[in-house]
Amino acid sequence: MSNLELDTLPFISVIIPTRNEEEFVGKLMDSLVKQTYPMDKFEILLFDGISEDSTLKNVKEYNKKLNLKIFKNPKIKQVYAWNMGIKKAEGDYFIIFGAHSYLDPYFIENSIKTYIKVKNDETELAAVGGSLETVYKNLFAQLIKLLYSSPFAGVSSFWSKEEEGFKKTVVFALYNKKIVFNVGMFDEDFIIGDDYELNLRLNKNGYKLYSNPNIKAYYFTRSSLTGFLKQSFQYGAVKGLCIRTGYNHLIWWIPLIFLLFEIILILTGINLFSNLLFTVMFILLIIYFLFSIIFSIIVYIKNKDPLAFTLIIMQFIFHNVVALGFLKGLIWGRRTFH
C-alpha cells in the first residue's frame, strides 16, 4: 500500500463472539496478527459468552499484539455479541467472525479494497464477502468437508468459490455499519443464521452484497456426528423461520418435499395406497440415489478422496435432517431458537 492509501484507509472493527473456544481461538488470533492491513487501522472486539475453559486466558496473550478489547456476553449466543459489537464499534465498517475460523493474511485488505472499488459503481453496496474453505481435524470432519463441496448438498455458494460478483448472501462479510443500523442490525430471534437473515433483509431493502473469492477464510467443520446433525438441523430451521419472517425461496422447500415424498413412499409400501403409486415413488427414489451417486463421483474426481463415496448416504442423511429442521422453523416461527 502506498502512503496515500495508508492515509485514507478506513478504520475497521472486527467482532468476534466466543464460548469455550480454547482449541480454535488461538488460530484465529494468530491470523489477525498476520493481517497485511495496518494494525492501527482495525480493532478487535471480542465478546465472551461465559467460557468455562481457557478461552479468555488464551485470548489475553494477544493484548500486546492487537488492538484488542474484551467484553462479557452474558446472553452467551453470538447474535447478542454481534449487536453489542456494532454499538461499540469505532469503525465505519465492521467484520464478523466465528472462532471456528481463521483468515488469509490479506483478508481485511482485500475486503476493504473490494468494497471501495465496487462502491464506486454501486452506491447501494452494503457488504462484501469472500470464499470459505473448510478444514478438518479428524476423519469425520474430513467427510463433512467433502459433503459441503458437493452441489447436491445444496449449501451456500461461498463454499464453492463461485466467480466474483453480486450475491444474495455472503460469509464473514465486511459491512457498512450505517446501513446495518438503518435496517435494524441483527434479528435476535435468529439465534442461529442471524447473518444469513441480515443479508436477506439487506437485499429486501434494496441493498447489494458482493463476493470476491480472493477474500479467503478457513472454517473448521464439525468433527462429530452429534455436532454435524445439530448444525444441519439448525440450518434447516433457519430457512423455515425465514419463511415465517417474510422471505421465501422455492429451493428452501425441496428438503421438506423430499421428506413428504419418503412418508408417502412408506405408506404406499404398507398398502395404504395403490401399487402403481408405490412403483412410481420407488422409481423416483432410485433416481434420487442415482443423482447422489453421480455427485459423489464428481466430488471424488475433484478431491481424489475415497471418502467421497460415503456421500451417497451422507447426502441422504443431510437432506432429511435439514427437512426436519425446516419443519420446526416453519411451525414454531420465532419460538424456534428460544
C-alpha positions as CSV (number, residue, x, y, z in Angstrom):
1,M,0.0,0.0,0.0
2,S,1.3,3.5,-0.8
3,N,1.5,6.3,1.7
4,L,-1.5,7.9,0.1
5,E,-3.5,4.7,0.6
6,L,-2.4,4.4,4.2
7,D,-3.6,8.0,4.9
8,T,-7.1,7.3,3.5
9,L,-7.7,3.8,4.7
10,P,-10.9,3.5,6.8
11,F,-10.9,2.2,10.4
12,I,-12.5,-1.3,10.7
13,S,-14.0,-3.1,13.7
14,V,-13.7,-6.8,13.9
15,I,-16.4,-8.5,16.1
16,I,-15.8,-12.0,17.5
17,P,-18.1,-14.0,19.8
18,T,-16.5,-16.8,21.8
19,R,-17.6,-19.5,24.1
20,N,-15.3,-22.4,25.1
21,E,-13.1,-22.0,22.1
22,E,-9.7,-22.7,23.6
23,E,-9.0,-25.2,20.9
24,F,-9.6,-22.8,18.0
25,V,-9.3,-19.2,19.1
26,G,-5.5,-19.0,19.0
27,K,-5.5,-19.9,15.3
28,L,-7.9,-17.0,14.6
29,M,-6.0,-14.5,16.7
30,D,-2.7,-15.5,15.0
31,S,-4.3,-14.9,11.6
32,L,-5.4,-11.4,12.8
33,V,-1.8,-10.6,13.9
34,K,-0.6,-11.6,10.4
35,Q,-3.0,-9.3,8.6
36,T,-1.4,-7.0,5.9
37,Y,-3.9,-4.3,6.8
38,P,-2.2,-1.7,9.1
39,M,-2.6,-2.7,12.8
40,D,-3.6,0.9,13.8
41,K,-6.5,0.8,11.3
42,F,-8.5,-2.0,12.9
43,E,-9.7,-3.1,16.3
44,I,-10.8,-6.5,17.7
45,L,-13.9,-6.5,19.8
46,L,-14.2,-9.9,21.5
47,F,-17.4,-10.9,23.4
48,D,-17.0,-14.0,25.5
49,G,-20.1,-16.0,26.4
50,I,-19.1,-17.0,29.9
51,S,-16.4,-19.6,28.7
52,E,-15.6,-22.4,31.2
53,D,-12.3,-23.3,29.6
54,S,-9.1,-21.4,28.8
55,T,-10.5,-19.3,26.0
56,L,-10.1,-15.9,27.8
57,K,-6.6,-16.9,29.1
58,N,-5.5,-17.7,25.6
59,V,-7.0,-14.5,24.1
60,K,-5.4,-12.2,26.7
61,E,-2.0,-13.3,25.5
62,Y,-2.7,-11.1,22.4
63,N,-3.3,-7.9,24.2
64,K,0.1,-6.5,23.2
65,K,-0.1,-7.8,19.6
66,L,-3.5,-6.5,18.7
67,N,-5.8,-3.5,19.4
68,L,-7.9,-5.9,21.4
69,K,-10.9,-5.1,23.6
70,I,-12.6,-7.9,25.6
71,F,-16.2,-7.8,26.8
72,K,-18.6,-10.3,28.5
73,N,-21.6,-11.6,26.7
74,P,-24.0,-12.7,29.5
75,K,-26.6,-13.9,26.9
76,I,-23.9,-16.2,25.5
77,K,-25.2,-16.5,21.9
78,Q,-23.4,-14.9,19.1
79,V,-26.2,-12.7,17.8
80,Y,-26.1,-10.7,21.1
81,A,-22.3,-10.3,20.7
82,W,-22.7,-9.0,17.2
83,N,-25.3,-6.4,18.1
84,M,-23.3,-5.3,21.1
85,G,-20.2,-5.1,18.9
86,I,-21.9,-2.9,16.3
87,K,-22.9,-0.4,19.1
88,K,-19.4,-0.3,20.5
89,A,-17.6,-0.4,17.1
90,E,-15.4,2.7,16.4
91,G,-15.1,1.9,12.7
92,D,-17.4,2.9,9.9
93,Y,-17.2,-0.7,8.8
94,F,-17.3,-3.9,10.8
95,I,-16.5,-7.6,10.1
96,I,-17.9,-10.6,11.9
97,F,-16.0,-13.8,12.5
98,G,-16.7,-17.1,14.3
99,A,-14.0,-18.5,16.5
100,H,-14.0,-21.8,14.5
101,S,-12.4,-19.9,11.6
102,Y,-9.1,-18.2,10.7
103,L,-8.1,-15.8,7.9
104,D,-5.9,-15.4,4.9
105,P,-3.3,-12.6,5.7
106,Y,-4.8,-10.4,3.0
107,F,-8.4,-10.9,4.3
108,I,-9.1,-7.4,5.7
109,E,-7.0,-5.6,3.0
110,N,-8.9,-7.4,0.2
111,S,-12.2,-6.8,1.9
112,I,-11.9,-3.1,2.1
113,K,-10.2,-2.8,-1.4
114,T,-13.1,-4.7,-2.9
115,Y,-15.7,-2.6,-1.1
116,I,-14.2,0.7,-2.2
117,K,-13.8,-0.5,-5.8
118,V,-17.4,-1.8,-6.1
119,K,-18.8,1.2,-4.2
120,N,-17.6,3.5,-6.9
121,D,-20.2,1.9,-9.3
122,E,-22.8,0.6,-6.9
123,T,-23.9,3.2,-4.4
124,E,-26.2,0.8,-2.6
125,L,-23.4,-1.6,-1.7
126,A,-23.9,-2.8,1.9
127,A,-21.3,-5.6,2.3
128,V,-18.6,-7.7,0.7
129,G,-17.6,-11.2,1.5
130,G,-15.5,-14.0,0.0
131,S,-14.8,-17.7,-0.1
132,L,-14.8,-20.1,2.8
133,E,-12.6,-23.1,2.6
134,T,-13.3,-26.0,5.0
135,V,-10.5,-27.6,7.1
136,Y,-10.8,-30.6,9.3
137,K,-9.2,-32.1,12.4
138,N,-10.3,-35.8,12.1
139,L,-11.7,-38.3,9.6
140,F,-15.4,-37.4,10.2
141,A,-14.7,-33.7,9.8
142,Q,-12.9,-34.6,6.5
143,L,-16.1,-36.3,5.4
144,I,-18.1,-33.2,6.2
145,K,-15.7,-31.1,4.2
146,L,-16.4,-33.3,1.2
147,L,-20.2,-33.0,1.8
148,Y,-20.1,-29.2,1.8
149,S,-18.2,-29.3,-1.5
150,S,-21.0,-31.3,-3.2
151,P,-23.5,-29.3,-5.2
152,F,-26.1,-32.0,-4.3
153,A,-25.9,-30.9,-0.7
154,G,-27.4,-27.5,-1.6
155,V,-25.2,-25.4,0.7
156,S,-24.5,-21.7,0.2
157,S,-22.4,-20.7,-2.8
158,F,-19.5,-19.3,-0.8
159,W,-18.4,-22.9,-0.1
160,S,-17.8,-23.5,-3.8
161,K,-15.7,-20.4,-4.6
162,E,-18.0,-19.1,-7.3
163,E,-17.0,-16.3,-9.6
164,E,-16.7,-12.7,-8.3
165,G,-20.0,-10.7,-8.4
166,F,-23.2,-9.7,-6.6
167,K,-24.8,-12.4,-4.5
168,K,-27.8,-13.0,-2.3
169,T,-25.7,-13.8,0.7
170,V,-22.0,-13.5,1.7
171,V,-19.9,-15.0,4.5
172,F,-17.7,-13.2,7.1
173,A,-18.7,-10.0,5.4
174,L,-17.3,-6.5,5.8
175,Y,-20.5,-4.4,6.4
176,N,-21.2,-0.7,6.2
177,K,-22.2,0.0,9.8
178,K,-24.5,2.9,9.0
179,I,-26.5,0.7,6.5
180,V,-26.8,-2.1,9.0
181,F,-28.1,0.3,11.7
182,N,-30.6,1.6,9.2
183,V,-32.1,-1.9,8.6
184,G,-32.2,-2.7,12.3
185,M,-29.0,-4.7,13.0
186,F,-29.2,-8.5,13.6
187,D,-32.5,-10.0,14.4
188,E,-32.1,-11.6,17.8
189,D,-34.9,-14.1,17.2
190,F,-32.3,-15.8,14.9
191,I,-30.0,-17.3,17.5
192,I,-28.6,-19.3,14.6
193,G,-28.5,-18.0,11.0
194,D,-28.6,-14.4,12.1
195,D,-26.1,-13.2,9.5
196,Y,-28.0,-15.1,6.8
197,E,-31.2,-13.3,7.8
198,L,-29.5,-9.9,7.8
199,N,-28.2,-10.5,4.3
200,L,-31.8,-11.3,3.2
201,R,-33.1,-8.2,4.8
202,L,-30.4,-6.0,3.2
203,N,-31.5,-7.5,-0.2
204,K,-35.1,-6.8,0.6
205,N,-34.3,-3.2,1.4
206,G,-32.6,-2.7,-2.0
207,Y,-29.0,-3.0,-0.8
208,K,-26.4,-5.1,-2.6
209,L,-23.9,-7.8,-1.5
210,Y,-20.8,-8.6,-3.3
211,S,-18.5,-11.6,-3.2
212,N,-14.8,-11.8,-4.2
213,P,-13.2,-15.3,-3.9
214,N,-9.8,-13.6,-3.2
215,I,-11.2,-12.7,0.2
216,K,-10.3,-16.0,1.8
217,A,-11.2,-17.5,5.2
218,Y,-11.0,-21.0,6.6
219,Y,-13.5,-22.8,8.7
220,F,-13.1,-26.0,10.9
221,T,-16.0,-28.3,10.1
222,R,-17.9,-30.2,12.8
223,S,-15.8,-33.1,13.9
224,S,-18.5,-35.3,15.5
225,L,-21.8,-36.9,14.2
226,T,-23.7,-35.1,17.0
227,G,-22.3,-31.7,16.1
228,F,-23.0,-32.3,12.4
229,L,-26.6,-33.4,13.0
230,K,-27.3,-30.4,15.3
231,Q,-25.8,-27.9,12.8
232,S,-27.7,-29.5,9.9
233,F,-31.0,-29.3,11.8
234,Q,-30.4,-25.7,12.7
235,Y,-29.5,-25.0,9.1
236,G,-33.0,-26.2,8.0
237,A,-34.7,-24.4,10.9
238,V,-33.2,-21.1,9.8
239,K,-34.8,-21.5,6.4
240,G,-38.2,-22.3,7.9
241,L,-38.0,-19.3,10.2
242,C,-37.0,-17.1,7.3
243,I,-40.3,-18.1,5.6
244,R,-42.3,-17.3,8.7
245,T,-40.5,-13.9,8.9
246,G,-41.5,-12.9,5.3
247,Y,-38.8,-14.3,3.0
248,N,-39.3,-17.1,0.5
249,H,-37.3,-19.2,-2.0
250,L,-38.5,-22.2,-3.8
251,I,-35.3,-24.2,-3.2
252,W,-35.8,-24.0,0.6
253,W,-38.9,-26.2,0.3
254,I,-37.1,-29.1,-1.5
255,P,-35.9,-31.0,1.6
256,L,-39.4,-30.8,3.1
257,I,-40.9,-32.0,-0.2
258,F,-38.4,-34.9,-0.2
259,L,-39.4,-35.8,3.4
260,L,-43.1,-35.9,2.5
261,F,-42.2,-38.0,-0.6
262,E,-40.5,-40.5,1.7
263,I,-43.5,-40.6,4.1
264,I,-45.8,-41.3,1.1
265,L,-43.5,-44.0,-0.1
266,I,-43.6,-45.8,3.2
267,L,-47.4,-45.5,3.4
268,T,-47.7,-46.9,-0.1
269,G,-45.3,-49.7,0.8
270,I,-47.7,-50.9,3.5
271,N,-50.6,-50.9,1.0
272,L,-52.3,-47.8,2.2
273,F,-52.2,-46.5,-1.4
274,S,-52.1,-48.2,-4.9
275,N,-49.3,-50.4,-6.0
276,L,-48.9,-48.2,-9.1
277,L,-48.2,-45.2,-6.9
278,F,-45.6,-47.2,-4.9
279,T,-43.9,-48.2,-8.2
280,V,-43.7,-44.6,-9.4
281,M,-42.4,-43.3,-6.0
282,F,-39.9,-46.1,-5.8
283,I,-38.5,-45.2,-9.2
284,L,-38.2,-41.6,-8.2
285,L,-36.2,-42.7,-5.1
286,I,-33.9,-44.7,-7.3
287,I,-33.4,-41.6,-9.5
288,Y,-32.6,-39.6,-6.3
289,F,-29.8,-42.1,-5.4
290,L,-28.5,-42.1,-8.9
291,F,-28.0,-38.3,-8.7
292,S,-26.4,-38.9,-5.3
293,I,-24.0,-41.4,-6.8
294,I,-23.2,-39.1,-9.7
295,F,-22.4,-36.1,-7.5
296,S,-20.3,-38.4,-5.2
297,I,-18.3,-39.4,-8.2
298,I,-17.8,-35.7,-9.1
299,V,-16.6,-34.9,-5.6
300,Y,-14.2,-37.9,-5.8
301,I,-12.8,-36.8,-9.1
302,K,-12.3,-33.3,-7.8
303,N,-10.7,-34.3,-4.5
304,K,-9.3,-37.8,-5.2
305,D,-10.6,-38.9,-1.8
306,P,-12.3,-42.3,-1.5
307,L,-14.4,-40.9,1.4
308,A,-16.4,-39.2,-1.3
309,F,-18.4,-42.4,-1.9
310,T,-19.8,-42.3,1.6
311,L,-21.6,-39.1,0.4
312,I,-24.2,-41.4,-1.2
313,I,-25.5,-42.0,2.4
314,M,-24.4,-38.7,4.0
315,Q,-26.3,-36.6,1.5
316,F,-29.4,-38.6,2.2
317,I,-29.0,-38.1,6.0
318,F,-28.2,-34.4,5.5
319,H,-31.3,-33.8,3.4
320,N,-33.6,-35.5,5.9
321,V,-32.2,-33.7,8.9
322,V,-32.4,-30.3,7.2
323,A,-36.0,-31.1,6.3
324,L,-36.9,-31.8,9.9
325,G,-35.2,-28.6,11.0
326,F,-37.1,-26.7,8.3
327,L,-40.4,-28.2,9.5
328,K,-39.6,-27.0,13.1
329,G,-38.8,-23.4,11.9
330,L,-41.9,-23.3,9.7
331,I,-44.2,-24.4,12.5
332,W,-42.6,-22.8,15.6
333,G,-41.7,-19.5,13.9
334,R,-39.9,-17.1,16.2
335,R,-40.0,-19.6,19.1
336,T,-37.7,-21.9,17.1
337,F,-34.5,-20.9,18.9
338,H,-35.9,-19.8,22.2
